[in-house]
Amino acid sequence: MNVRNRAADVASRTDVLAAVDLIGSTDDRTVETQIELSEIPAPPFGEEHRARRMLELSEAAGLGAPHIDAVGNVVASRQGTAALPPLVVSAHLDTIFPAGTDVTVRRDGNLLRGPGISDDARGLTAMLTIARALESASIFTEVPLLFVATVGEEGPGDLRGVKHLFSDAGAAHQAAGFISLDGAGLERIVVNGLGSRRFRITSRGPGGHSWTDWGTPNPISALMEVGRRLNRIKLCANPQSTLTLSRVGGGTSINAIPQNAWLEIDTRSSDGQQLDGIEVSLRDIVRSVGSEWSALTFELSVIGNRPGGSTPVAHPLVEAAVAATHHQNRTPVMALSSTDANIPMSLGIAALTLGCGGEAGQAHTTDEWYRNQAGPEGIIRALHTVLLFAGVA
């Protein structure tokens, strides 16, 4: 039986229909939970308050053994009927917004506006709703399920939560598959992980007064030369590779030659060899400029490493997601992105990322918005994907 026929059979089961009915009938509760979680600050490296609430909600959803692991992930489980490695269902706790950001959610009809309201309060809430639906309908899968709310998915977090999860000390190091629930949407299936490598170059010198010490080597000027040469690197167009001078800073006063300055750089590609080549060029440029500005010191450090990867479209996990998308009368779109799924992909573990219904925009801004249009359908798609891959007992 092909997977689309299996999808129809699974979707027509009495217990699955009961789970789907619960997702629809409790949609108001789902949206209220989404708002609640979005209004709990979760800045980079500060996810603990949201994690504690997710721990409470995971227990209330009927998940087993909920706990916070060594790096701050919230981990809970649902037993399978077979002694098999688990399928991980995940969403991320953190946002890009620093501590002190106003995270109040503003409502205008079915439009919700607030930083992180979609990315990823929507994914966290969808994960909880799926767990409640399974418990309410007494559905048990053959493959055990591991529900995880991760830390460190965004920016400086460098995927530290999911890296720990798949380490030898993590709960998912032998997982059968991984589904990341991230944001809104009902068509995209992220099966290709966009890799990135991030660097910080620091330059230091004697500094001095802008008048009396004029001519003293200037770290900012040196880093501007580094940046000029970096912008001249020839980058691959297929697969596309990018290099962005992202942040720069230094100095203490307008009337002083700075003693130190720094430059941060983001490089991206789906091809790890391209990232390796860019890094070689970057290091060569820093050495070259350093030899020309011998009165200054230069330090280059890697501050982020998100490996890329992919999951074959013929893998049963992708086939399950495709069939579940078709069942919602939507056309699947295979996509490239950088998400928690990058790590299992890079380890050869089947992984993908799904949106959780609804519409969203202006992500990573304080004007981020979410509209609950076809919201339940996105959660139902994720539920069907889980059941098709994990098997219904």
C-alpha positions as CSV (number, residue, x, y, z in Angstrom):
1,M,0.0,0.0,0.0
2,N,1.5,3.4,-0.9
3,V,1.9,6.1,1.6
4,R,-1.0,8.2,0.4
5,N,-3.4,5.3,0.7
6,R,-2.0,4.6,4.2
7,A,-2.5,8.3,5.0
8,A,-6.2,8.0,4.1
9,D,-6.5,4.8,6.2
10,V,-4.8,6.4,9.2
11,A,-6.9,9.6,8.9
12,S,-10.1,7.6,8.8
13,R,-9.5,5.7,12.0
14,T,-12.0,6.4,14.8
15,D,-9.3,7.3,17.3
16,V,-7.4,9.5,14.9
17,L,-10.7,11.3,14.0
18,A,-11.2,11.9,17.7
19,A,-7.8,13.4,18.0
20,V,-8.4,15.6,15.0
21,D,-11.8,16.7,16.5
22,L,-10.0,17.7,19.7
23,I,-7.5,19.8,17.8
24,G,-10.4,21.6,16.1
25,S,-12.6,22.0,19.2
26,T,-9.8,23.3,21.4
27,D,-8.3,25.7,18.9
28,D,-9.2,28.7,21.1
29,R,-7.2,27.1,23.9
30,T,-4.3,26.4,21.5
31,V,-4.2,30.1,20.5
32,E,-4.4,31.3,24.1
33,T,-1.5,29.0,25.0
34,Q,0.5,30.4,22.1
35,I,-0.1,33.9,23.4
36,E,0.8,32.9,26.9
37,L,4.1,31.3,25.9
38,S,5.0,34.2,23.6
39,E,4.6,36.6,26.5
40,I,7.2,34.7,28.6
41,P,10.5,36.2,27.7
42,A,13.0,33.7,26.2
43,P,16.0,35.8,25.0
44,P,19.2,34.1,23.9
45,F,20.7,32.1,26.8
46,G,17.7,33.2,28.9
47,E,15.0,30.6,28.1
48,E,14.6,29.2,31.7
49,H,11.3,30.9,32.5
50,R,9.6,29.7,29.4
51,A,11.2,26.3,29.9
52,R,9.6,26.0,33.4
53,R,6.2,26.8,32.0
54,M,6.6,24.2,29.1
55,L,7.6,21.7,31.8
56,E,4.2,22.3,33.5
57,L,2.3,22.2,30.3
58,S,4.0,19.0,29.1
59,E,3.0,17.2,32.3
60,A,-0.6,18.5,32.0
61,A,-0.7,17.2,28.4
62,G,-0.1,13.7,29.7
63,L,3.5,13.3,28.6
64,G,5.7,11.0,30.7
65,A,8.8,11.9,32.7
66,P,9.0,15.6,31.8
67,H,12.3,17.2,32.9
68,I,14.8,19.9,32.0
69,D,18.1,18.4,30.8
70,A,21.7,19.6,31.4
71,V,21.5,22.5,28.9
72,G,17.9,23.6,29.5
73,N,15.9,21.6,27.0
74,V,12.5,20.4,28.2
75,V,12.3,16.7,27.5
76,A,9.2,14.4,27.8
77,S,8.2,11.2,26.3
78,R,5.3,8.9,25.2
79,Q,6.0,5.2,25.2
80,G,5.7,3.2,22.0
81,T,4.4,-0.4,21.7
82,A,7.7,-1.6,20.3
83,A,11.3,-1.4,21.7
84,L,12.5,1.0,19.0
85,P,14.5,4.2,18.9
86,P,12.2,7.3,19.3
87,L,10.9,9.8,16.8
88,V,11.7,13.3,18.2
89,V,9.0,16.0,17.9
90,S,10.5,19.3,18.7
91,A,10.1,23.1,18.8
92,H,12.4,25.8,20.1
93,L,12.0,27.9,23.2
94,D,14.3,30.8,22.4
95,T,13.7,34.0,20.4
96,I,16.2,36.4,18.9
97,F,15.0,39.3,21.1
98,P,17.3,40.5,24.0
99,A,16.2,40.7,27.6
100,G,14.0,43.7,28.2
101,T,12.1,43.5,24.9
102,D,8.4,44.1,25.3
103,V,6.8,40.8,24.4
104,T,3.2,41.8,24.9
105,V,1.0,40.3,22.3
106,R,-1.5,42.7,20.7
107,R,-4.8,41.3,19.2
108,D,-6.7,42.6,16.3
109,G,-9.4,40.1,15.5
110,N,-7.6,36.9,14.5
111,L,-4.4,38.8,13.9
112,L,-1.8,38.5,16.7
113,R,1.2,40.7,16.8
114,G,4.2,40.4,19.1
115,P,7.9,39.3,18.9
116,G,8.1,35.6,18.6
117,I,4.4,35.0,18.3
118,S,5.0,32.6,15.4
119,D,8.7,31.8,15.7
120,D,8.4,29.7,17.7
121,A,5.5,30.1,20.1
122,R,3.4,28.5,17.4
123,G,5.6,25.4,17.2
124,L,5.7,25.0,21.0
125,T,1.9,25.2,21.2
126,A,1.4,22.8,18.3
127,M,3.6,20.3,20.0
128,L,1.5,20.5,23.2
129,T,-1.7,20.2,21.2
130,I,-0.5,17.1,19.5
131,A,0.4,15.5,22.8
132,R,-3.0,16.4,24.3
133,A,-4.8,14.9,21.2
134,L,-2.9,11.7,21.4
135,E,-3.6,11.3,25.1
136,S,-7.3,12.3,24.8
137,A,-7.9,9.8,22.0
138,S,-5.8,7.1,23.6
139,I,-3.6,6.7,20.5
140,F,-0.4,4.8,20.9
141,T,2.3,4.6,18.3
142,E,4.7,1.7,17.6
143,V,7.7,4.0,17.7
144,P,8.2,5.8,21.0
145,L,7.8,9.6,20.8
146,L,10.2,12.1,22.4
147,F,8.8,15.6,22.8
148,V,11.5,18.3,23.2
149,A,11.4,22.1,23.6
150,T,15.0,23.1,22.7
151,V,17.1,26.0,23.8
152,G,19.5,27.9,21.5
153,E,18.0,27.5,18.1
154,E,18.3,31.1,17.2
155,G,21.4,33.2,16.3
156,P,24.1,33.0,19.0
157,G,22.5,29.9,20.5
158,D,24.3,28.0,17.8
159,L,21.8,25.1,18.0
160,R,23.3,24.2,21.4
161,G,20.0,22.5,22.6
162,V,19.7,20.1,19.7
163,K,23.5,19.5,19.6
164,H,23.2,18.3,23.2
165,L,20.1,16.3,22.4
166,F,22.0,14.3,19.7
167,S,25.3,14.0,21.7
168,D,26.2,10.8,23.5
169,A,24.8,12.3,26.7
170,G,21.6,13.4,25.0
171,A,18.2,11.7,25.0
172,A,18.0,11.4,21.2
173,H,21.4,10.2,20.2
174,Q,19.9,7.1,18.6
175,A,16.7,8.6,17.3
176,A,14.8,7.1,14.4
177,G,13.9,10.5,13.1
178,F,13.3,14.2,14.0
179,I,10.5,16.6,13.2
180,S,11.0,20.3,14.0
181,L,7.8,22.3,14.4
182,D,8.7,25.9,13.6
183,G,6.5,28.8,12.8
184,A,3.4,28.9,10.6
185,G,2.5,27.6,7.1
186,L,1.0,24.5,5.6
187,E,3.0,23.6,2.5
188,R,6.7,23.9,3.2
189,I,8.7,20.8,4.2
190,V,12.3,21.7,5.0
191,V,14.4,18.7,3.9
192,N,17.6,20.6,3.2
193,G,19.6,22.2,6.0
194,L,21.4,25.5,5.2
195,G,24.8,25.4,6.9
196,S,26.4,28.5,8.4
197,R,29.7,29.3,10.0
198,R,30.2,32.5,12.0
199,F,33.3,34.3,12.9
200,R,34.5,37.2,15.1
201,I,37.7,39.0,14.3
202,T,39.2,41.1,17.1
203,S,42.0,43.6,16.6
204,R,44.0,45.3,19.4
205,G,46.5,48.1,19.5
206,P,48.0,50.8,21.7
207,G,45.3,53.4,21.0
208,G,45.7,57.0,21.9
209,H,44.4,60.6,21.5
210,S,42.9,61.4,18.2
211,W,45.1,64.5,17.8
212,T,48.3,64.0,19.7
213,D,48.7,60.3,18.8
214,W,47.4,60.6,15.3
215,G,49.1,58.1,13.0
216,T,49.0,55.3,15.6
217,P,47.7,52.2,13.9
218,N,43.9,52.0,14.2
219,P,42.2,48.6,14.8
220,I,39.0,49.9,13.2
221,S,40.8,51.0,10.0
222,A,42.5,47.6,9.9
223,L,39.2,45.7,10.2
224,M,37.7,48.0,7.5
225,E,40.5,46.7,5.2
226,V,39.7,43.1,6.2
227,G,36.0,43.8,5.3
228,R,36.9,45.3,2.0
229,R,38.9,42.3,1.0
230,L,36.3,39.9,2.2
231,N,33.7,41.6,0.0
232,R,35.9,40.8,-3.0
233,I,35.9,37.0,-2.4
234,K,34.3,35.2,-5.3
235,L,31.4,33.2,-4.0
236,C,29.8,30.1,-5.5
237,A,26.4,30.8,-7.2
238,N,25.3,27.1,-7.4
239,P,24.8,26.1,-4.7
240,Q,24.5,29.7,-3.5
241,S,27.0,30.7,-0.9
242,T,27.0,34.0,1.0
243,L,29.3,36.1,3.2
244,T,27.8,38.9,5.3
245,L,29.7,41.5,7.4
246,S,27.1,41.4,10.1
247,R,28.3,43.5,13.1
248,V,31.1,45.8,13.9
249,G,32.2,47.7,17.0
250,G,35.0,49.1,19.0
251,G,36.5,52.3,20.5
252,T,35.5,54.2,23.6
253,S,35.2,57.9,22.5
254,I,34.9,60.0,19.4
255,N,38.2,61.7,20.2
256,A,40.2,58.6,20.7
257,I,42.1,56.1,18.6
258,P,40.5,52.8,19.7
259,Q,42.6,50.2,21.5
260,N,40.4,47.4,20.2
261,A,37.7,46.7,17.6
262,W,35.8,43.7,16.4
263,L,34.0,42.5,13.3
264,E,31.5,39.6,13.0
265,I,30.9,37.7,9.8
266,D,28.1,35.2,8.8
267,T,28.8,32.7,6.0
268,R,26.2,30.3,4.6
269,S,25.9,27.5,2.1
270,S,24.2,24.1,1.8
271,D,27.6,22.8,0.7
272,G,30.1,22.2,3.6
273,Q,33.0,22.3,1.2
274,Q,32.0,25.8,0.1
275,L,32.0,26.9,3.8
276,D,35.5,25.4,4.2
277,G,36.8,27.3,1.2
278,I,35.3,30.6,2.5
279,E,36.9,30.0,5.9
280,V,40.3,29.4,4.3
281,S,40.0,32.6,2.3
282,L,38.9,34.5,5.4
283,R,41.9,33.2,7.5
284,D,44.3,34.1,4.6
285,I,42.9,37.7,4.5
286,V,43.3,38.2,8.3
287,R,46.9,36.9,8.2
288,S,47.7,39.1,5.2
289,V,46.2,42.3,6.8
290,G,47.9,41.3,10.1
291,S,51.3,41.2,8.4
292,E,50.7,44.7,7.0
293,W,49.5,46.1,10.3
294,S,52.3,44.6,12.4
295,A,51.7,47.0,15.3
296,L,48.2,45.5,15.9
297,T,47.2,42.0,17.0
298,F,44.5,40.0,15.4
299,E,42.4,37.1,16.8
300,L,40.0,35.1,14.7
301,S,37.5,32.9,16.5
302,V,34.6,30.7,15.3
303,I,31.5,31.8,17.2
304,G,28.9,29.7,15.4
305,N,28.9,26.4,13.4
306,R,25.6,25.1,12.1
307,P,26.4,22.2,9.8
308,G,24.2,21.6,6.8
309,G,22.6,18.4,5.6
310,S,19.6,16.9,3.8
311,T,17.0,14.2,4.1
312,P,16.2,12.3,0.8
313,V,12.7,12.9,-0.5
314,A,12.3,9.1,-0.8
315,H,12.8,8.6,3.0
316,P,9.7,7.4,4.8
317,L,9.7,10.4,7.0
318,V,9.5,12.8,4.1
319,E,7.0,10.6,2.3
320,A,4.8,10.8,5.5
321,A,5.0,14.6,5.5
322,V,4.2,14.8,1.8
323,A,1.2,12.5,2.2
324,A,0.0,14.4,5.2
325,T,0.3,17.7,3.3
326,H,-1.7,16.3,0.3
327,H,-4.4,15.1,2.8
328,Q,-4.9,18.8,3.7
329,N,-5.4,19.5,0.0
330,R,-2.1,21.4,-0.1
331,T,0.8,21.0,-2.5
332,P,4.1,20.2,-0.7
333,V,7.0,22.5,-1.3
334,M,10.5,21.1,-0.5
335,A,12.5,23.8,1.1
336,L,16.0,24.9,2.3
337,S,16.4,26.5,5.7
338,S,18.5,26.6,8.8
339,T,16.6,25.0,11.7
340,D,17.1,22.5,14.6
341,A,16.8,19.8,11.9
342,N,20.3,20.7,10.6
343,I,22.0,18.7,13.4
344,P,20.3,15.3,12.9
345,M,20.6,15.8,9.1
346,S,24.3,16.3,9.5
347,L,24.5,13.1,11.5
348,G,22.6,11.1,8.8
349,I,19.4,10.9,10.8
350,A,16.2,11.6,8.9
351,A,14.9,15.1,9.8
352,L,12.6,17.7,8.5
353,T,10.9,20.9,9.6
354,L,7.2,21.7,9.3
355,G,5.2,24.9,9.8
356,C,2.2,24.6,12.1
357,G,-0.6,26.2,10.1
358,G,-1.8,29.8,10.1
359,E,-0.1,32.7,8.3
360,A,2.8,34.8,9.6
361,G,5.1,37.6,8.7
362,Q,7.8,40.0,9.8
363,A,9.7,37.3,11.7
364,H,12.7,38.4,13.7
365,T,11.2,41.9,14.2
366,T,9.1,43.3,17.0
367,D,6.2,43.6,14.6
368,E,6.1,39.9,14.0
369,W,2.5,38.7,13.4
370,Y,0.5,35.6,13.2
371,R,-3.0,35.0,11.8
372,N,-4.9,31.9,12.7
373,Q,-6.0,31.1,9.2
374,A,-6.1,27.3,8.8
375,G,-4.3,27.0,12.1
376,P,-5.8,23.6,13.1
377,E,-5.0,22.1,9.7
378,G,-1.3,22.7,10.3
379,I,-1.4,20.9,13.6
380,I,-3.4,18.0,12.0
381,R,-0.8,17.8,9.2
382,A,1.9,17.4,11.8
383,L,-0.1,14.8,13.7
384,H,-0.7,12.7,10.6
385,T,3.0,12.9,9.8
386,V,3.9,11.6,13.2
387,L,1.4,8.8,13.0
388,L,2.3,7.7,9.5
389,F,6.0,7.5,10.4
390,A,5.7,6.1,13.9
391,G,2.8,3.7,13.1
392,V,-0.5,3.5,15.0
393,A,-0.7,0.5,17.3
